[in-house]
Amino acid sequence: AAGLEHAMLRRGAAVAAGLRGGAARPIFGCRRLLESTASAAPEGGEPAAEEPHVPVVDSKGRIYATGRRKTASARVWVMPGEGVITVNRQNMVEYFSRRKHYDDITLPFEITQTAGKYDVWCTVKGSGHSGQAGAIRLGISRALQLWNPEHRPPLKQGGLLTRDSRRVERKKAGQPKARKKKQWVKR
């Protein structure tokens, strides 16, 4: 594939040179790309084997990701461990009162079959508990994807990597609520 791109860039350079009547040179500022493809895949040789994925971790061996939902914003750190989830320095069960919130937060681990393999430490602020649980879920999903790119297809299929952009609609002037209107009177 790299050889094909290299040939296409050379052909584009030759066409551009013919139009200008000058020497062949890459158009649209493609010179760096032309040089990088030439050095990456030597002509006649096979492309280099893919290197194994090495996650980028901080000094404590954690991966950081951010999740948002409604007005909640969660900063999430995921690290190898026993499956302990800490939210704002409290255990998840102490912080959230509803079972739906636990299920929401642990869903990425269930889908990727990594339950009990990673610890989560997160801080979350804004919104209510449902928005905060959704923000943490998105942050965990993004961090799991960074740990292992093979987790991306099941997370994507489950819709866990998509930011839910729904927010509360503003109240309109002259109306009781965002959409509600006063009762219409004929006369």
MDTraj code that builds the backbone (N, CA, C; nanometers):
import mdtraj as md
import numpy as np

residues = "ALA ALA GLY LEU GLU HIS ALA MET LEU ARG ARG GLY ALA ALA VAL ALA ALA GLY LEU ARG GLY GLY ALA ALA ARG PRO ILE PHE GLY CYS ARG ARG LEU LEU GLU SER THR ALA SER ALA ALA PRO GLU GLY GLY GLU PRO ALA ALA GLU GLU PRO HIS VAL PRO VAL VAL ASP SER LYS GLY ARG ILE TYR ALA THR GLY ARG ARG LYS THR ALA SER ALA ARG VAL TRP VAL MET PRO GLY GLU GLY VAL ILE THR VAL ASN ARG GLN ASN MET VAL GLU TYR PHE SER ARG ARG LYS HIS TYR ASP ASP ILE THR LEU PRO PHE GLU ILE THR GLN THR ALA GLY LYS TYR ASP VAL TRP CYS THR VAL LYS GLY SER GLY HIS SER GLY GLN ALA GLY ALA ILE ARG LEU GLY ILE SER ARG ALA LEU GLN LEU TRP ASN PRO GLU HIS ARG PRO PRO LEU LYS GLN GLY GLY LEU LEU THR ARG ASP SER ARG ARG VAL GLU ARG LYS LYS ALA GLY GLN PRO LYS ALA ARG LYS LYS LYS GLN TRP VAL LYS ARG".split()
xyz = np.array([
    [0.0831, -0.1189, 0.0000],
    [0.0000, 0.0000, 0.0000],
    [0.0873, 0.1249, 0.0000],
    [0.1983, 0.1198, 0.0732],
    [0.2864, 0.2359, 0.0779],
    [0.3510, 0.2597, -0.0581],
    [0.3820, 0.1516, -0.1288],
    [0.4400, 0.1654, -0.2620],
    [0.3431, 0.2299, -0.3590],
    [0.2136, 0.1963, -0.3456],
    [0.1102, 0.2543, -0.4308],
    [0.0973, 0.4032, -0.4031],
    [0.0968, 0.4429, -0.2759],
    [0.0892, 0.5847, -0.2417],
    [0.2100, 0.6588, -0.2974],
    [0.3265, 0.5963, -0.2878],
    [0.4494, 0.6565, -0.3388],
    [0.4371, 0.6805, -0.4895],
    [0.3867, 0.5809, -0.5623],
    [0.3721, 0.5939, -0.7072],
    [0.2703, 0.7021, -0.7422],
    [0.1604, 0.7092, -0.6656],
    [0.0578, 0.8102, -0.6924],
    [0.1122, 0.9504, -0.6696],
    [0.1920, 0.9684, -0.5644],
    [0.2506, 1.0994, -0.5387],
    [0.3469, 1.1386, -0.6499],
    [0.4265, 1.0424, -0.6985],
    [0.5192, 1.0715, -0.8082],
    [0.4427, 1.1090, -0.9354],
    [0.3323, 1.0353, -0.9621],
    [0.2528, 1.0643, -1.0809],
    [0.1929, 1.2042, -1.0708],
    [0.1420, 1.2412, -0.9505],
    [0.0867, 1.3750, -0.9314],
    [0.1917, 1.4819, -0.9499],
    [0.3131, 1.4549, -0.9048],
    [0.4222, 1.5504, -0.9208],
    [0.4578, 1.5663, -1.0683],
    [0.4566, 1.4564, -1.1416],
    [0.4901, 1.4635, -1.2844],
    [0.3837, 1.5418, -1.3609],
    [0.2569, 1.5214, -1.3280],
    [0.1490, 1.5954, -1.3940],
    [0.1614, 1.7436, -1.3637],
    [0.1880, 1.7766, -1.2386],
    [0.2025, 1.9170, -1.2005],
    [0.3216, 1.9797, -1.2713],
    [0.4301, 1.9049, -1.2857],
    [0.5479, 1.9579, -1.3540],
    [0.5174, 1.9810, -1.5010],
    [0.4421, 1.8918, -1.5642],
    [0.4068, 1.9080, -1.7044],
    [0.3196, 2.0308, -1.7263],
    [0.2320, 2.0603, -1.6321],
    [0.1466, 2.1774, -1.6445],
    [0.2263, 2.3061, -1.6296],
    [0.3276, 2.3034, -1.5422],
    [0.4068, 2.4236, -1.5182],
    [0.5275, 2.4323, -1.6117],
    [0.5621, 2.3212, -1.6713],
    [0.6782, 2.3207, -1.7594],
    [0.8092, 2.3185, -1.6842],
    [0.8093, 2.2700, -1.5619],
    [0.9315, 2.2677, -1.4823],
    [0.9680, 2.1250, -1.4448],
    [1.0598, 2.1119, -1.3491],
    [1.1027, 1.9802, -1.3020],
    [0.9934, 1.9186, -1.2152],
    [0.9903, 1.7848, -1.2113],
    [0.8895, 1.7144, -1.1321],
    [0.9159, 1.7347, -0.9839],
    [0.8145, 1.7783, -0.9119],
    [0.8238, 1.7918, -0.7677],
    [0.6837, 1.7730, -0.7094],
    [0.6738, 1.7273, -0.5860],
    [0.5426, 1.7012, -0.5265],
    [0.4576, 1.8271, -0.5168],
    [0.3257, 1.8087, -0.5347],
    [0.2343, 1.9212, -0.5250],
    [0.1638, 1.9181, -0.3903],
    [0.0986, 2.0270, -0.3545],
    [0.0198, 2.0411, -0.2320],
    [0.1034, 2.0172, -0.1069],
    [0.2334, 2.0433, -0.1095],
    [0.3167, 2.0281, 0.0090],
    [0.3345, 1.8832, 0.0506],
    [0.3415, 1.7918, -0.0465],
    [0.3504, 1.6482, -0.0163],
    [0.4942, 1.5986, -0.0098],
    [0.5908, 1.6873, -0.0088],
    [0.7297, 1.6439, -0.0132],
    [0.7649, 1.5571, 0.1075],
    [0.7230, 1.5999, 0.2288],
    [0.7539, 1.5206, 0.3485],
    [0.6873, 1.3843, 0.3424],
    [0.5626, 1.3811, 0.2964],
    [0.4911, 1.2545, 0.2846],
    [0.5608, 1.1633, 0.1841],
    [0.6065, 1.2195, 0.0730],
    [0.6758, 1.1418, -0.0287],
    [0.8048, 1.0824, 0.0280],
    [0.8784, 1.1624, 0.1053],
    [1.0034, 1.1135, 0.1633],
    [0.9767, 1.0082, 0.2716],
    [0.8712, 1.0287, 0.3528],
    [0.8437, 0.9330, 0.4605],
    [0.7958, 0.7997, 0.4047],
    [0.7161, 0.8007, 0.2965],
    [0.6710, 0.6746, 0.2388],
    [0.7857, 0.6025, 0.1703],
    [0.8790, 0.6777, 0.1157],
    [0.9933, 0.6150, 0.0500],
    [1.0830, 0.5464, 0.1528],
    [1.0983, 0.6081, 0.2700],
    [1.1853, 0.5476, 0.3712],
    [1.1132, 0.4365, 0.4480],
    [0.9789, 0.4447, 0.4599],
    [0.9044, 0.3454, 0.5385],
    [0.8970, 0.2111, 0.4671],
    [0.8734, 0.2112, 0.3379],
    [0.8596, 0.0856, 0.2641],
    [0.9598, 0.0841, 0.1495],
    [1.0700, 0.0150, 0.1637],
    [1.1671, 0.0078, 0.0547],
    [1.1056, -0.0657, -0.0644],
    [1.1382, -0.0161, -0.1855],
    [1.0800, -0.0751, -0.3059],
    [1.1251, -0.2192, -0.3218],
    [1.0294, -0.3057, -0.3530],
    [1.0595, -0.4466, -0.3729],
    [1.0625, -0.5262, -0.2448],
    [1.0621, -0.4618, -0.1294],
    [1.0664, -0.5317, -0.0005],
    [0.9291, -0.5402, 0.0625],
    [0.9181, -0.6234, 0.1615],
    [0.7909, -0.6369, 0.2314],
    [0.7822, -0.5320, 0.3414],
    [0.6600, -0.4878, 0.3733],
    [0.6473, -0.3917, 0.4825],
    [0.6875, -0.4557, 0.6151],
    [0.7353, -0.3729, 0.7070],
    [0.7804, -0.4225, 0.8376],
    [0.6627, -0.4806, 0.9157],
    [0.6902, -0.5827, 0.9979],
    [0.5849, -0.6442, 1.0793],
    [0.5371, -0.5449, 1.1843],
    [0.4082, -0.5542, 1.2179],
    [0.3514, -0.4639, 1.3176],
    [0.4094, -0.4922, 1.4551],
    [0.4439, -0.3838, 1.5248],
    [0.4946, -0.3982, 1.6597],
    [0.3766, -0.4164, 1.7543],
    [0.3935, -0.4911, 1.8634],
    [0.2827, -0.5069, 1.9580],
    [0.2484, -0.3740, 2.0242],
    [0.1196, -0.3557, 2.0575],
    [0.0728, -0.2314, 2.1188],
    [0.1271, -0.2176, 2.2611],
    [0.1868, -0.1033, 2.2887],
    [0.2358, -0.0736, 2.4234],
    [0.1569, 0.0477, 2.4733],
    [0.0724, 0.0296, 2.5755],
    [-0.0076, 0.1431, 2.6229],
    [0.0797, 0.2496, 2.6877],
    [0.0386, 0.3747, 2.6714],
    [0.1108, 0.4868, 2.7308],
    [0.0548, 0.5079, 2.8710],
    [0.1369, 0.4782, 2.9710],
    [0.0932, 0.4900, 3.1102],
    [0.1736, 0.5976, 3.1808],
    [0.1189, 0.6489, 3.2913],
    [0.1914, 0.7498, 3.3672],
    [0.2900, 0.6824, 3.4631],
    [0.3493, 0.7611, 3.5521],
    [0.4522, 0.7076, 3.6417],
    [0.3969, 0.6049, 3.7409],
    [0.2644, 0.6044, 3.7650],
    [0.2027, 0.5093, 3.8572],
    [0.1405, 0.3898, 3.7852],
    [0.1632, 0.3788, 3.6547],
    [0.1112, 0.2655, 3.5782],
    [-0.0359, 0.2763, 3.5459],
    [-0.0875, 0.4000, 3.5324],
    [-0.2298, 0.4212, 3.5052],
    [-0.2484, 0.4821, 3.3676],
    [-0.3678, 0.4620, 3.3124],
    [-0.4065, 0.5300, 3.1889],
    [-0.5184, 0.6262, 3.2231],
    [-0.5109, 0.7468, 3.1693],
    [-0.6074, 0.8523, 3.1989],
    [-0.7019, 0.8716, 3.0817],
    [-0.8294, 0.8940, 3.1131],
    [-0.9289, 0.9280, 3.0113],
    [-1.0334, 1.0185, 3.0741],
    [-1.1028, 1.0927, 2.9905],
    [-1.2064, 1.1842, 3.0360],
    [-1.3400, 1.1403, 2.9790],
    [-1.4449, 1.1492, 3.0613],
    [-1.5791, 1.1192, 3.0155],
    [-1.6729, 1.2313, 3.0551],
    [-1.7731, 1.2583, 2.9701],
    [-1.8711, 1.3626, 2.9990],
    [-2.0106, 1.3147, 2.9632],
    [-2.1085, 1.3604, 3.0404],
    [-2.2493, 1.3348, 3.0106],
    [-2.3300, 1.4441, 3.0783],
    [-2.4307, 1.4984, 3.0072],
    [-2.5080, 1.6139, 3.0549],
    [-2.4103, 1.7220, 3.0989],
    [-2.4110, 1.7616, 3.2252],
    [-2.3132, 1.8617, 3.2699],
    [-2.2065, 1.7990, 3.3593],
    [-2.2026, 1.6660, 3.3668],
    [-2.1031, 1.5965, 3.4491],
    [-1.9733, 1.5775, 3.3713],
    [-1.8635, 1.5874, 3.4416],
    [-1.7318, 1.5656, 3.3827],
    [-1.6524, 1.4742, 3.4760],
    [-1.6027, 1.3632, 3.4205],
    [-1.5307, 1.2649, 3.5021],
    [-1.3881, 1.2501, 3.4516],
    [-1.2942, 1.2542, 3.5456],
    [-1.1543, 1.2231, 3.5159],
    [-1.1306, 1.0828, 3.5681],
    [-1.0893, 0.9922, 3.4791],
    [-1.0829, 0.8495, 3.5120],
    [-0.9411, 0.7980, 3.4913],
    [-0.8888, 0.7273, 3.5933],
    [-0.7606, 0.6591, 3.5833],
    [-0.7868, 0.5098, 3.5986],
    [-0.7390, 0.4306, 3.5019],
    [-0.7579, 0.2855, 3.5047],
    [-0.6204, 0.2207, 3.5154],
    [-0.6092, 0.1230, 3.6087],
    [-0.4821, 0.0545, 3.6303],
    [-0.5088, -0.0927, 3.6576],
    [-0.4154, -0.1815, 3.6320],
    [-0.4365, -0.3233, 3.6635],
    [-0.4618, -0.3411, 3.8128],
    [-0.5545, -0.4293, 3.8465],
    [-0.5879, -0.4502, 3.9873],
    [-0.6925, -0.5586, 4.0050],
    [-0.7702, -0.5471, 4.1134],
    [-0.8688, -0.6499, 4.1481],
    [-1.0118, -0.6105, 4.1136],
    [-1.0352, -0.4944, 4.0575],
    [-1.1705, -0.4534, 4.0217],
    [-1.2318, -0.3529, 4.1170],
    [-1.1505, -0.2844, 4.1976],
    [-1.2007, -0.1845, 4.2916],
    [-1.2278, -0.0546, 4.2156],
    [-1.3485, 0.0013, 4.2327],
    [-1.3853, 0.1267, 4.1670],
    [-1.4059, 0.2320, 4.2747],
    [-1.3265, 0.3387, 4.2692],
    [-1.3322, 0.4469, 4.3667],
    [-1.3789, 0.5736, 4.2976],
    [-1.4850, 0.6340, 4.3523],
    [-1.5417, 0.7565, 4.2955],
    [-1.5321, 0.8659, 4.4003],
    [-1.4626, 0.9728, 4.3695],
    [-1.4444, 1.0851, 4.4627],
    [-1.4006, 1.0370, 4.6013],
    [-1.3024, 0.9492, 4.6041],
    [-1.2417, 0.8940, 4.7264],
    [-1.3378, 0.8093, 4.8099],
    [-1.4471, 0.7643, 4.7493],
    [-1.5409, 0.6739, 4.8161],
    [-1.5587, 0.5507, 4.7292],
    [-1.5953, 0.4410, 4.7917],
    [-1.6275, 0.3213, 4.7160],
    [-1.7504, 0.3505, 4.6295],
    [-1.7568, 0.2900, 4.5121],
    [-1.8675, 0.3150, 4.4197],
    [-2.0026, 0.2859, 4.4860],
    [-2.0103, 0.1804, 4.5673],
    [-2.1363, 0.1416, 4.6304],
    [-2.1802, 0.2469, 4.7326],
    [-2.0854, 0.3092, 4.8011],
    [-2.1186, 0.4145, 4.8965],
    [-2.1594, 0.5432, 4.8263],
    [-2.0966, 0.5734, 4.7129],
    [-2.1220, 0.7002, 4.6439],
    [-2.2557, 0.6970, 4.5695],
    [-2.2819, 0.5901, 4.4958],
    [-2.4068, 0.5788, 4.4194],
    [-2.5067, 0.4934, 4.4967],
    [-2.6322, 0.5351, 4.4943],
    [-2.7333, 0.4651, 4.5728],
    [-2.8148, 0.3654, 4.4903],
    [-2.8182, 0.3781, 4.3598],
    [-2.9034, 0.2925, 4.2771],
    [-2.8235, 0.1846, 4.2052],
    [-2.8861, 0.0700, 4.1909],
    [-2.8243, -0.0443, 4.1229],
    [-2.7955, -0.0119, 3.9758],
    [-2.8819, 0.0683, 3.9130],
    [-2.8623, 0.1044, 3.7728],
    [-2.7299, 0.1769, 3.7525],
    [-2.6903, 0.2581, 3.8501],
    [-2.5642, 0.3305, 3.8373],
    [-2.4450, 0.2343, 3.8430],
    [-2.4517, 0.1334, 3.9298],
    [-2.3420, 0.0343, 3.9343],
    [-2.3325, -0.0386, 3.8006],
    [-2.4499, -0.0820, 3.7505],
    [-2.4521, -0.1550, 3.6233],
    [-2.3985, -0.0690, 3.5099],
    [-2.4345, 0.0596, 3.5124],
    [-2.3895, 0.1523, 3.4091],
    [-2.2375, 0.1646, 3.4094],
    [-2.1787, 0.1764, 3.5277],
    [-2.0340, 0.1973, 3.5394],
    [-1.9566, 0.0706, 3.5043],
    [-2.0088, -0.0464, 3.5419],
    [-1.9353, -0.1717, 3.5178],
    [-1.9624, -0.2313, 3.3797],
    [-2.0513, -0.1716, 3.3023],
    [-2.0847, -0.2254, 3.1698],
    [-1.9636, -0.2396, 3.0765],
    [-1.8706, -0.1424, 3.0704],
    [-1.7539, -0.1610, 2.9824],
    [-1.6716, -0.2852, 3.0173],
    [-1.6597, -0.3164, 3.1465],
    [-1.5841, -0.4349, 3.1866],
    [-1.6568, -0.5629, 3.1475],
    [-1.7900, -0.5634, 3.1567],
    [-1.8673, -0.6809, 3.1180],
    [-1.8574, -0.7060, 2.9677],
    [-1.8661, -0.6002, 2.8893],
    [-1.8622, -0.6155, 2.7435],
    [-1.7250, -0.6631, 2.6971],
    [-1.6181, -0.6113, 2.7585],
    [-1.4824, -0.6509, 2.7171],
    [-1.4316, -0.7734, 2.7932],
    [-1.5134, -0.8275, 2.8826],
    [-1.4781, -0.9458, 2.9621],
    [-1.3496, -0.9235, 3.0412],
    [-1.3394, -0.8054, 3.1031],
    [-1.2231, -0.7722, 3.1846],
    [-1.2631, -0.7410, 3.3283],
    [-1.3783, -0.7905, 3.3728],
    [-1.4247, -0.7629, 3.5090],
    [-1.3254, -0.8200, 3.6099],
    [-1.2866, -0.7389, 3.7076],
    [-1.1935, -0.7825, 3.8108],
    [-1.0473, -0.7743, 3.7717],
    [-1.0165, -0.7213, 3.6534],
    [-0.8770, -0.7128, 3.6092],
    [-0.8188, -0.5729, 3.6236],
    [-0.9058, -0.4720, 3.6369],
    [-0.8591, -0.3341, 3.6450],
    [-0.9233, -0.2637, 3.7639],
    [-0.8457, -0.1758, 3.8283],
    [-0.8982, -0.0857, 3.9298],
    [-0.9265, 0.0482, 3.8632],
    [-1.0253, 0.1186, 3.9154],
    [-1.0623, 0.2491, 3.8613],
    [-1.0607, 0.3498, 3.9751],
    [-0.9967, 0.4643, 3.9498],
    [-0.9974, 0.5747, 4.0444],
    [-1.0420, 0.6952, 3.9654],
    [-1.1516, 0.7600, 4.0086],
    [-1.2023, 0.8716, 3.9299],
    [-1.2542, 0.9832, 4.0188],
    [-1.2518, 1.1033, 3.9635],
    [-1.3155, 1.2181, 4.0251],
    [-1.4198, 1.2675, 3.9268],
    [-1.5371, 1.3005, 3.9796],
    [-1.6468, 1.3435, 3.8932],
    [-1.7178, 1.4599, 3.9596],
    [-1.7600, 1.5562, 3.8790],
    [-1.8320, 1.6710, 3.9326],
    [-1.9379, 1.7145, 3.8326],
    [-2.0371, 1.7856, 3.8819],
    [-2.1443, 1.8361, 3.7984],
    [-2.2567, 1.7360, 3.7814],
    [-2.3733, 1.7861, 3.7416],
    [-2.4909, 1.7058, 3.7109],
    [-2.5380, 1.6269, 3.8333],
    [-2.6195, 1.5246, 3.8127],
    [-2.6674, 1.4378, 3.9192],
    [-2.6001, 1.3023, 3.9083],
    [-2.6518, 1.2059, 3.9803],
    [-2.5874, 1.0747, 3.9833],
    [-2.5954, 1.0027, 3.8493],
    [-2.7062, 1.0159, 3.7765],
    [-2.7173, 0.9485, 3.6461],
    [-2.6169, 1.0058, 3.5466],
    [-2.6060, 1.1390, 3.5429],
    [-2.5085, 1.2012, 3.4538],
    [-2.3662, 1.1654, 3.4919],
    [-2.3388, 1.1589, 3.6217],
    [-2.2044, 1.1242, 3.6668],
    [-2.1709, 0.9791, 3.6330],
    [-2.2680, 0.8889, 3.6495],
    [-2.2441, 0.7481, 3.6143],
    [-2.2172, 0.7338, 3.4650],
    [-2.2904, 0.8074, 3.3824],
    [-2.2664, 0.8038, 3.2380],
    [-2.1307, 0.8590, 3.2001],
    [-2.0874, 0.9640, 3.2689],
    [-1.9557, 1.0221, 3.2418],
    [-1.8446, 0.9248, 3.2796],
    [-1.8593, 0.8582, 3.3941],
    [-1.7588, 0.7599, 3.4368],
    [-1.7539, 0.6437, 3.3392],
    [-1.8700, 0.5991, 3.2925],
    [-1.8757, 0.4883, 3.1970],
    [-1.8002, 0.5218, 3.0686],
    [-1.8206, 0.6436, 3.0162],
    [-1.7492, 0.6843, 2.8946],
    [-1.5991, 0.6917, 2.9199],
    [-1.5581, 0.7449, 3.0366],
    [-1.4157, 0.7527, 3.0685],
    [-1.3520, 0.6152, 3.0799],
    [-1.4218, 0.5205, 3.1437],
    [-1.3694, 0.3837, 3.1557],
    [-1.3570, 0.3198, 3.0185],
    [-1.4575, 0.3395, 2.9332],
    [-1.4541, 0.2811, 2.7987],
    [-1.3362, 0.3338, 2.7190],
    [-1.3135, 0.4640, 2.7260],
    [-1.2002, 0.5229, 2.6531],
    [-1.0662, 0.4719, 2.7072],
    [-1.0558, 0.4572, 2.8386],
    [-0.9309, 0.4087, 2.8983],
    [-0.9058, 0.2624, 2.8619],
    [-1.0109, 0.1793, 2.8629],
    [-0.9946, 0.0383, 2.8239],
    [-0.9486, 0.0268, 2.6796],
    [-1.0012, 0.1136, 2.5944],
    [-0.9593, 0.1136, 2.4540],
    [-0.8113, 0.1498, 2.4425],
    [-0.7642, 0.2407, 2.5281],
    [-0.6223, 0.2776, 2.5251],
    [-0.5344, 0.1648, 2.5786],
    [-0.5844, 0.0887, 2.6769],
    [-0.5078, -0.0251, 2.7283],
    [-0.4883, -0.1293, 2.6200],
    [-0.5969, -0.1616, 2.5486],
    [-0.5896, -0.2671, 2.4474],
    [-0.6808, -0.2299, 2.3311],
    [-0.6261, -0.1996, 2.2132],
    [-0.7091, -0.1610, 2.0989],
    [-0.8071, -0.2706, 2.0556],
    [-0.7864, -0.3961, 2.0980],
    [-0.8800, -0.5025, 2.0627],
    [-1.0135, -0.4855, 2.1357],
    [-1.0169, -0.4014, 2.2392],
    [-1.1421, -0.3752, 2.3097],
    [-1.2318, -0.2794, 2.2318],
    [-1.1784, -0.2095, 2.1320],
    [-1.2560, -0.1077, 2.0611],
    [-1.3804, -0.1633, 1.9901],
    [-1.3708, -0.2729, 1.9117],
    [-1.4921, -0.3184, 1.8412],
    [-1.6096, -0.3537, 1.9332],
    [-1.5901, -0.4305, 2.0416],
    [-1.7074, -0.4567, 2.1263],
    [-1.7597, -0.3315, 2.1966],
    [-1.6701, -0.2410, 2.2360],
    [-1.7155, -0.1176, 2.3002],
    [-1.7915, -0.0302, 2.2015],
    [-1.7423, -0.0240, 2.0791],
    [-1.8083, 0.0559, 1.9759],
    [-1.9446, -0.0031, 1.9425],
    [-1.9509, -0.1350, 1.9310],
    [-2.0766, -0.2012, 1.8994],
    [-2.1788, -0.1807, 2.0117],
    [-2.1327, -0.1765, 2.1354],
    [-2.2219, -0.1513, 2.2483],
    [-2.2583, -0.0046, 2.2651],
    [-2.2008, 0.0831, 2.1849],
    [-2.2307, 0.2258, 2.1912],
    [-2.1662, 0.2955, 2.3099],
    [-2.0596, 0.2383, 2.3646],
    [-1.9987, 0.2936, 2.4846],
    [-1.8889, 0.3955, 2.4562],
    [-1.8495, 0.4110, 2.3312],
    [-1.7461, 0.5095, 2.2975],
    [-1.8065, 0.6375, 2.2399],
    [-1.9398, 0.6444, 2.2349],
    [-2.0074, 0.7599, 2.1783],
    [-2.0508, 0.8538, 2.2901],
    [-2.0146, 0.9782, 2.2785],
    [-2.0523, 1.0787, 2.3780],
    [-2.1993, 1.1112, 2.3596],
    [-2.2788, 1.0954, 2.4636],
    [-2.4213, 1.1274, 2.4596],
    [-2.4349, 1.2788, 2.4732],
    [-2.4728, 1.3444, 2.3648],
    [-2.4711, 1.4910, 2.3624],
    [-2.6007, 1.5535, 2.4120],
    [-2.6962, 1.4732, 2.4575],
    [-2.8233, 1.5310, 2.5032],
    [-2.8027, 1.6110, 2.6315],
    [-2.8675, 1.7265, 2.6358],
    [-2.8612, 1.8133, 2.7532],
    [-3.0002, 1.8651, 2.7827],
    [-3.0164, 1.9266, 2.8976],
    [-3.1448, 1.9857, 2.9331],
    [-3.1678, 2.1075, 2.8452],
    [-3.2861, 2.1145, 2.7851],
    [-3.3183, 2.2271, 2.6986],
    [-3.3532, 2.3479, 2.7841],
    [-3.3147, 2.4642, 2.7402],
    [-3.3376, 2.5856, 2.8198],
    [-3.4848, 2.6236, 2.8216],
    [-3.5229, 2.6877, 2.9308],
    [-3.6584, 2.7407, 2.9421],
    [-3.6714, 2.8619, 2.8510],
    [-3.7872, 2.8743, 2.7856],
    [-3.8093, 2.9863, 2.6934],
    [-3.8894, 3.0963, 2.7642],
    [-3.8620, 3.2191, 2.7258],
    [-3.9326, 3.3334, 2.7846],
    [-4.0790, 3.3298, 2.7434],
    [-4.1678, 3.3613, 2.8381],
    [-4.3113, 3.3632, 2.8102],
    [-4.3759, 3.2267, 2.8150],
    [-4.2998, 3.1231, 2.8489],
    [-4.3544, 2.9880, 2.8599],
    [-4.3191, 2.9343, 2.9979],
    [-4.4015, 2.8391, 3.0486],
    [-4.3707, 2.7849, 3.1814],
    [-4.2453, 2.6981, 3.1837],
    [-4.2187, 2.6253, 3.0747],
    [-4.1024, 2.5359, 3.0682],
    [-4.0405, 2.5457, 2.9294],
    [-3.9515, 2.4506, 2.8971],
    [-3.8813, 2.4557, 2.7684],
    [-3.9765, 2.4374, 2.6502],
    [-4.0691, 2.3409, 2.6612],
    [-4.1626, 2.3145, 2.5512],
    [-4.3085, 2.3439, 2.5873],
    [-4.3401, 2.3392, 2.7159],
    [-4.4779, 2.3561, 2.7600],
    [-4.5261, 2.4988, 2.7305],
    [-4.6497, 2.5094, 2.6811],
    [-4.7083, 2.6385, 2.6501],
    [-4.8294, 2.6621, 2.7399],
    [-4.8671, 2.7868, 2.7517],
    [-4.9900, 2.8175, 2.8238],
    [-5.1073, 2.7667, 2.7415],
    [-5.2179, 2.7351, 2.8101],
    [-5.3350, 2.6825, 2.7393],
    [-5.3873, 2.7869, 2.6425],
    [-5.4144, 2.7381, 2.5197],
    [-5.4626, 2.8295, 2.4164],
    [-5.6093, 2.8620, 2.4417],
    [-5.6444, 2.9896, 2.4314],
    [-5.7819, 3.0342, 2.4489],
    [-5.8254, 3.1015, 2.3201],
    [-5.9436, 3.0604, 2.2720],
    [-5.9892, 3.1139, 2.1426],
    [-6.0164, 3.2639, 2.1495],
    [-6.0882, 3.3093, 2.2562],
    [-6.1174, 3.4524, 2.2685],
    [-6.0735, 3.5062, 2.4023],
])
top = md.Topology()
chain = top.add_chain()
for i, resn in enumerate(residues, 1):
    res = top.add_residue(resn, chain, resSeq=i)
    for name in ("N", "CA", "C"):
        top.add_atom(name, md.element.get_by_symbol(name[0]), res)
traj = md.Trajectory(xyz[None], top)
